[in-house]
Each structure stands twice: as structure tokens, then as C-alpha cells.
Amino acid sequence: MDRGMLERDHELGRLADAAREAADGAGAVALVFGEAGIGKSSLVRAMSAVLPRQARMLVGQCDDLATGRPLGPFRDLVGGPEPVGEELAKALRGAGDRHRVYDALRSELTTAPLPVVLAVEDVHWADEASLDALRFLVRRVERLPALLVLTYRDDELGREHPLRQLLGQASRADRVLRLPLPRLSREAVARMSEAEGLDPFQVYEVTSGNPFFVAEVLAAGNTGCAPPTVVDAVLARLRGLDAGARDALEQLAVVPSAVEHRLAEVLLDHPMTALADGEQHGLLSVTPERVVFRHELIRRAIADSLPAARRIALNRAVLRALVASPGADPSRIVHHAAQAGDADDIAQYGPAAAADASRTGAHREAAAHLRLVLRDRGRYAPAELATLLEQFAVESYTIADSAAAVAAQREAVALRRSLADIRALGADLRWLSRIHWWAGDAEAAQKAAQEAIAVLETADDPRLLALALSNTAQLHMLSERHTEAVEFGTRAIGLARASDDAAILSHALNNVGCSLWRTGDPHGRAQLEEALQVALGAGEVEHACRAYANLIWNLLERLEYAEADRYFPAALELADRAEHLGFLSYLQVELALRRFAAADWGEAERYAELGVHDHVPGRCPALTVLARVRIRRGAEGGDELLAQAWEMAVRARELQRTGPVAAARAEAAWLRGDLAGTVEAALGTYEQACALDSPAHRGELGYWLTRAGHPVPPDESGHPYALQSAGQWRAAADLWHKAGCPYEYAAALAESPAVDDKLAALALLDALGAQPLSRHVRSELRVLGVRRIPRGPLAATRVNPAGLTERQLQVLRLMVEGLTNPQIADRLVVSVRTVDNHVSAVLEKLGARTRREATARAGELGLT
């Protein structure tokens, strides 16, 4: 809204400055957010007037389709008002090779004239492939002569919204602009109302200063319509049009995307007249390429006002036009077929739309298309239905919808049984095993894996049998049953070599190598290295990433941190270059574990936050790192994160998950003086670690049990925690120091009976900010009669006159920034309820009744 730009000069200035800096290669991300109608699109449109003269501006739009168009906002760039290069156009028209698309996007952003401003609007509606492409750009934008502008409605983002991960990544970039758009002030509304002769008080009361609502009320000439809907105001403007123009606008309103002129000419009787009338009345924006409603709320207001029968008929008209148009986007066809209730076209075009989405990496959209298709299962023959179910299961597995994946794959297996297709049944059982494991059902995964082998033993397909054997080896390896893992993996290796299948060979070598290494066989690491080289040589990126991840994980567990550091650069570079987001995130979680061991807690948190929203294998250790940092610092929220991690670990039934979480829970209990809680947290998992002969987990959990007064049998593994359990604190401290673990070194040194050792440990703990353990050491020094104990750094509650804790200070500062409680919860990775409690405590301590009063009081006290 042009007049709504009265209060946007500051934001435009910041964007213009960022664009000028981008021209020198200092690219940036700008996050423009606010409620619907707040002026995000107006700000984007106004940018062209303030950008450097040579700048290019590309604008893409995400649409409110039931199932998003794969790469929709980027496909909008082709044929848009600002021409793009042929390389990008070809890549987007094909869209089957997402890496080609990514490379073309990067090339486009480095092509003169510079800088390039790429604005993607309404990313809260973005499809998965578009979000992946944006993640690719966000990670590189600081090295590009480009400004990436993302607009979105922050009030429509739940905690599990797929946009959350992208926003978290963007927020951590070195150059990021956060532009929350506020509503118009009473003064601005008054200035805008004067020319229309309306009471500015009434205009503000019914609009609350929302720029779009203000514009609609002023255009309607009355204040009788009350948002949040603006249907009355929009329909009042429609009444000024003749019947033909109103019909045309209603027809266009059921299309939740820009309408190409070619499509408009098919849908409308007198297209140019209707478009001109809509444009003159401020409802449409018409360019030489397409027509779009001036604001999405206008389109929604018109569409929502239609009777259901009329809306169905209009969707059928669009559907017929798209079906008759060569090369029409199948996802648009499926959207309108669903809106029109046309089961035949859903069945015909749904699988193609799903395949197109899957090729581009839009797996959520692919799953949504297949879900629509599978509503009418009776029209498919059993074999065809089984294939559709398999596809739906894999897509659901990919997007972590475990329940849907399990249900679909079970149904596919049942159909394959009825068809007596041995090969297909065996393959499906192997997939079912994998899906069960990902869903955390280890027992069902093992059962399906065993049956897959039994079936494929008679199928005369060595490759499928090798894959089933390797899958079983992996399950045994993950559950610490290493003898069985080696047995099945060795068979798989033989079959894979005979079949000359590098992918399965790498997978099997990986499983066997991990198991041998973890049982102390020196040949294990060599086999794991061979798995890596086989995968790299064959270009099998996923298997190479898995080999890197397992090498690093085992080295971290063995405290060989310097060795692990050798692998991180190549592993991260490979996963990043190949855009293998799952393994990239997992490697970043491993990097968080590495930084945590080094007591570089800020960096540990930063990397852990990158994996905290991902699948269970990465999310569980990420939450554990975040929790342990808070516990060792004495910050709040650690127990809450551990509860989440423990629930995931128990479902996974793997010691590599339960061990670290149990140790963290035991440490937290011991630090707060709860010895019974320490034993309860550690004992069950310790017994499992003993049964599975896992030195690292047995040593750490046994240590916490001894600290709580619960004796454990002697442990001859030589692990530093085992040495501490035996009272050999000096030897343990030396090993921790050699490994580069300052917190553990200080903790071991603090167990010395000598005062000087305890004072040295205290100094290191104070430097690390490890307040809970520091308090324990100070207490022990007092018991020993030491009179002059260093006070250490003052706690946050002593350095501010309001007595706020460190976490309450963090919450207050985010409140001052204008963040809502859900936004604060997302930033701090805690629940909204926890933030609610912190906000209440902050208000109480500051003697404030409202957030505004709290902000003012914080300024007076110098807390911000």
C-alpha cells in the first residue's frame, strides 16, 4: 500500500544500504515479517526506487496452493519483468536436477549488473524444494554480491512449520537484517483519513493500524467493516463494477497464483476489458506477462464470499483450461481438481505431480499429492496400488511422517504378499524395516529385516539380498550386537563385491567396520576407511557422508578429538556441496559434540541448534548438547530439553542415544544435590552398557553412580571416567588434559584432597562459567577450612539491580526487541510455557504490569 509507506522509510534505508554493501561482495539476508496486510509486499515494491541504479531486482512469489508448486517462486522469475539468464531458465524448466538449479541460481546472483536483489514473498507458503533452494542460498549469500529478501507471516508459523529451520539458519548468518513491520500509528492513520473525510478514531479502531485494512476502509468510504475479515470492504468495491467484470474477478480469485495472460484469455469472455476494470478499481495488478490480485487478502475475500457451488464451477473452468494447455504444471492441475472434486483428474495427474515434486526435492508436496491419489484406491489394480503405496511410504519417511510411512508400507507389503511377487515383497520388507527403525520401533524393524532376508534367499537376486543383509547388519551394529552385525555384514560384502554394487558394498563395509572397531578390533577402522573410499570413488555421496559420520562419531566416543578434527572439513564440504541436508545437519551435531568436549559452549550451542529440529538420530544428541551446556552453566531449561531427548532415546532403544542422555540426567541430578535421582538416572542404562560391553558409556555412567554413593564393579577399560570411579583422579585428569577437555579436567582435579589442586580447578571452572560445579568446589574448600576462597565472577543476579537471572535477562532483552512469547521460545529452544513463566517473573521483578512498562523499566535500570 503506497500510503502505508509513511512509516517504512527506515526499513527501506536499511535494505538500500544492504544492497549497496552486497555490490562489494558482502551479501546479506533480510527477513521481512509481520501479519497479513502489514505492508510486506508494499515494501518489496518500493525497494526498486531506493536501490542503487545498476541493481537488478528479481521477485518470486509463493502461492497459497493446497500443495505448493515445486520451485514455484523461482519458476516465476522466468518470463518475469526482469529477464534472467538462459542457464537458470533451462534449469527451472527441467527441474529434475536440483543441483543444476542451485548452480544456476548462484550464477544468476553473480551475473552483472550487480548487486542482485532476490525477493521471495510469502515464504510461509513455500514448497519444500523452494525451501531447500533458499537454504542453499542462505548458506552462501555472505560470499555473493546479492541481497536475499524473504517475506513471511510470523503469526502463522507453528513450532513445527517447515519454514522454522530456514529462519533459524538465516538468523545465524553473519549479515542478517530482521525487519519486523509494525502497524501504523494513530497519527499515520489520522493523516491518511483526512483526505477521505472519515473519523480517524473510528478508522483506527476497526483496523488497529493494519495498512491493508486501512486502505480498504478508506477505499470503501466507511468504517462499517471490522477486520480480521475485509470481505465487506472488498465487496463494496466490487459493487462498482458491472456484472461481467465481477464475474471475471470471481473467476480469477479461485486461482491462488499469478494468472498468465494466456490462461486469462481462455477463462474470461472479455479479458482485457475485465482486467482494465479490475486494475482501475485497485483490485488487480497487471503486467505484460501476468495478472495478480493487488493483495492476497483481496483474492481471499472474493473467493471466500462465493457460494460453494459457484466456487466448484469456477475451479472446474480453470481445471479444463489447464488440462487443455500443453505443459501445464501438474501440481496446479491437481489443486484445481481437488477443489472441483474431480477424482478422475486427481488419479490421472496426481502421480505425475508427485513424481515432479519428488524429483525437485519437494517431498512434502509429493506426499500430499499421493495422499490425495490414495483417497480413491478402488480405481487401481493391486500391483499399481502397491507401487503408489510404496512411493507414498518413502516420501512420508523422507519428511519424517513415520506413522503415515509405516501404515502405507505395511499395506504395500500385504498387497505384495497377495501378488506372490517375491522380489518386490523382499524389497518392500527391507524398506519396512528401515521405516520402522526411523520411527523408533526397533523390534518391528528387526522382524521385518529377518523376513526380508528369508524371502530374498529364494528370489535369485544377489543385489537385493545383499541390501537386506546389510540392512540387518546395520540394525545389529546400532544396537551394539556386534557379533551378529559382522556375520550379516560379511555376507553382504561378498554379494556386493560379486554384484559390483559400490553403494551396497560401502554400506556393508561401514556396518562391519563400525562393529569391529567398537569391539576393539584394529581392522575395524580400516574397513570403515575402505567404505569411505569406495563411496567417494563411485560418487555415492550419501554413503560417503555416512562413512564420514561414523568415523567421526567413533573417534569422538574414543576421545580422539584431534583425529576427528581431520575429517570434519572434508565431510562438511562434501555434504554441503551435495546439498545432503540430512547428513550435513548430523555432521554439524557431531561438531557440536566436539565443541562441547572442548568446553567451547557457545559454539556447541550454535551447531546443536542447527540439528535440533531434524530427525531423531540428529535431534536427540543436539538436544542433549544444548541441555548439558545449560546444566554446566547453571542456566535454566536443561531438564526440559533432557526430558525431550530421553523420550526419543528410549523409543530408539539404542545405547548410543540412551547413554549420553542418561549421563546428562545423572550429572544434572548430582549438581543439584539429588543423589537418589543420580542413581535413578544412571543405573538402568549403566546395566545395559555393561551387558553390551560399551566402555565409554559404562565408564561415564559408572562414575556418576559412584559419585552418588552407589559402588560399581572395577572397570579395567582405562577410560578416564573409569579411573575416576576407582579414585585415580590424577591419572584421569592427565587423560582429560591430553584429550583437550577442560571441564572434565577441572572436575577430575577438584577430586584431589589437596587444597592447591581444588583452587586450580576452581579457577578453571570460574573461567568456563561453570557455576554449579564451582559452588560444589567452594563448599568443599570451606569444609577443609580454607578462609580465602576466590569469589569468582559475580552471578547475573548480582550485577543487575532487578535480581534477574541470566535466562530472565535474555528473555527481557528479546521482549525489548518486540518478540512475542512463541518467537522467544523458538529463539531460545524452549517451550512457550517456559517463556510464559519467565515473562511473568520478569514483570514481577521489575514491578511492571505490561511488556511496555517492563521495556521502559529495563531502560531506566540499564538492563538492555
WOZIFEN-V170435 format. One record per backbone hydrogen bond with DSSP energy under -1.0 kcal/mol. CO is the residue of the C=O (numbers start at 1). NH is the residue of the N-H. If there is no record, write none. Layout:
co-><CO CO>
nh-><NH NH>
This chain:
co-><2 3 5 8 9 10 11 12 13 14 15 16 17 18 19 21 21 22 25 28 29 30 31 32 33 35 37 39 40 41 42 46 47 47 52 56 58 60 63 69 71 72 77 85 86 87 88 89 90 91 97 98 99 100 101 102 103 104 105 107 108 115 116 117 118 119 120 121 122 123 127 128 129 130 131 132 133 134 135 137 140 141 144 145 146 147 148 149 150 151 152 153 154 158 161 163 164 165 166 167 170 175 177 179 185 186 187 188 189 190 193 194 199 200 201 202 203 204 206 207 209 210 211 212 213 214 215 216 217 217 230 231 232 233 234 235 237 238 242 243 244 245 246 247 248 249 252 255 259 260 261 262 263 264 270 271 272 273 274 275 276 277 278 278 279 283 285 289 290 291 292 295 295 296 297 298 299 300 303 307 308 309 310 311 312 313 314 315 316 317 318 319 320 322 325 329 330 331 332 333 334 335 336 337 341 342 343 344 345 346 349 350 351 352 353 354 355 356 357 358 361 362 363 364 365 366 367 368 369 370 372 373 376 377 381 382 383 384 385 386 387 388 389 390 391 392 393 394 395 396 397 400 401 402 403 404 405 406 407 408 409 410 411 412 413 414 415 416 420 421 422 423 424 425 426 427 428 429 430 431 432 433 434 435 436 437 441 442 443 444 445 446 447 448 449 450 451 452 453 455 456 461 462 463 464 465 466 467 468 469 470 471 472 473 474 475 476 477 480 481 482 483 484 485 486 487 488 489 490 491 492 493 494 495 496 501 502 503 504 505 506 507 508 509 510 511 512 513 514 515 516 517 521 523 524 525 526 527 528 529 530 531 532 533 534 535 539 540 541 542 543 544 545 546 547 548 549 550 551 552 553 554 555 556 559 560 561 564 564 567 568 569 570 571 572 573 574 575 579 580 581 582 583 584 585 586 587 588 589 590 591 592 593 594 595 596 599 600 601 602 603 604 605 608 611 615 615 616 618 619 620 621 622 623 624 625 626 627 628 629 630 630 637 638 639 640 641 642 643 644 645 646 647 648 649 654 654 655 657 658 659 660 661 662 663 664 665 666 667 668 669 670 673 674 675 676 677 678 679 682 683 684 685 686 687 688 689 694 695 696 697 698 699 700 701 702 703 704 705 706 719 720 721 722 723 724 727 728 729 730 731 732 733 734 735 736 736 741 742 743 744 745 746 748 749 754 755 756 757 758 759 760 761 762 763 764 765 769 770 771 772 773 774 775 776 777 778 779 780 781 782 787 795 800 805 806 807 808 809 810 811 812 813 814 815 820 821 822 823 824 825 831 832 833 834 835 836 837 838 839 840 841 842 843 850 851 852 853 854 855 856 857 858>
nh-><5 6 8 12 13 14 15 16 17 18 19 20 21 22 23 24 26 25 27 148 177 150 179 152 181 38 212 43 44 45 46 49 50 51 55 117 119 121 65 72 75 76 80 89 90 91 92 93 94 95 101 102 103 104 105 106 107 108 109 110 111 56 147 58 149 60 151 62 125 126 131 132 133 134 135 136 137 138 139 141 143 144 146 116 28 118 30 120 32 123 34 156 157 161 164 167 168 169 170 171 173 29 31 33 189 190 191 192 193 194 198 197 203 204 205 206 207 208 227 210 184 214 215 216 217 218 219 220 221 222 234 235 236 237 238 239 240 241 246 247 248 249 250 251 252 253 255 257 291 264 265 266 267 268 274 275 276 277 278 279 280 281 283 284 282 294 292 261 287 259 285 298 299 300 301 302 303 304 306 311 312 313 314 315 316 317 318 319 320 321 322 323 324 325 328 333 334 335 336 337 338 339 340 342 343 346 347 348 349 350 353 354 355 356 357 358 359 360 362 361 363 366 367 368 369 370 371 372 373 374 375 376 379 380 385 386 387 388 389 390 391 392 393 394 395 396 397 398 399 401 400 402 405 406 407 408 409 410 411 412 413 414 415 416 417 418 419 421 422 425 426 427 428 429 430 431 432 433 434 435 436 437 438 439 441 440 445 446 447 448 449 450 451 452 453 454 455 456 457 458 459 465 466 467 468 469 470 471 472 473 474 475 476 477 478 479 481 480 482 485 486 487 488 489 490 491 492 493 494 495 496 497 498 499 501 505 506 507 508 509 510 511 512 513 514 515 516 517 518 519 521 520 524 527 528 529 530 531 532 533 534 535 536 537 538 540 541 544 545 546 547 548 549 550 551 552 553 554 555 556 557 558 560 559 561 564 565 567 568 571 572 573 574 575 576 577 578 580 581 584 585 586 587 588 589 590 591 592 593 594 595 596 597 598 600 599 601 604 605 606 607 608 609 611 614 618 619 620 622 623 624 625 626 627 628 629 630 631 632 633 634 635 641 642 643 644 645 646 647 648 649 650 651 652 653 657 658 659 661 662 663 664 665 666 667 668 669 670 671 672 674 673 675 678 679 680 681 682 683 686 687 688 689 690 691 692 694 698 699 700 701 702 703 704 705 706 707 708 710 709 723 724 725 726 728 727 729 732 733 734 735 736 737 738 739 740 741 745 746 747 748 749 750 751 752 758 759 760 761 762 763 764 765 766 767 768 770 771 774 775 776 777 778 779 780 781 782 783 784 786 785 789 798 803 809 810 811 812 813 814 815 816 817 819 818 824 825 826 827 828 830 835 836 837 838 839 840 841 842 843 844 845 846 848 854 855 856 857 858 859 860 861 863>
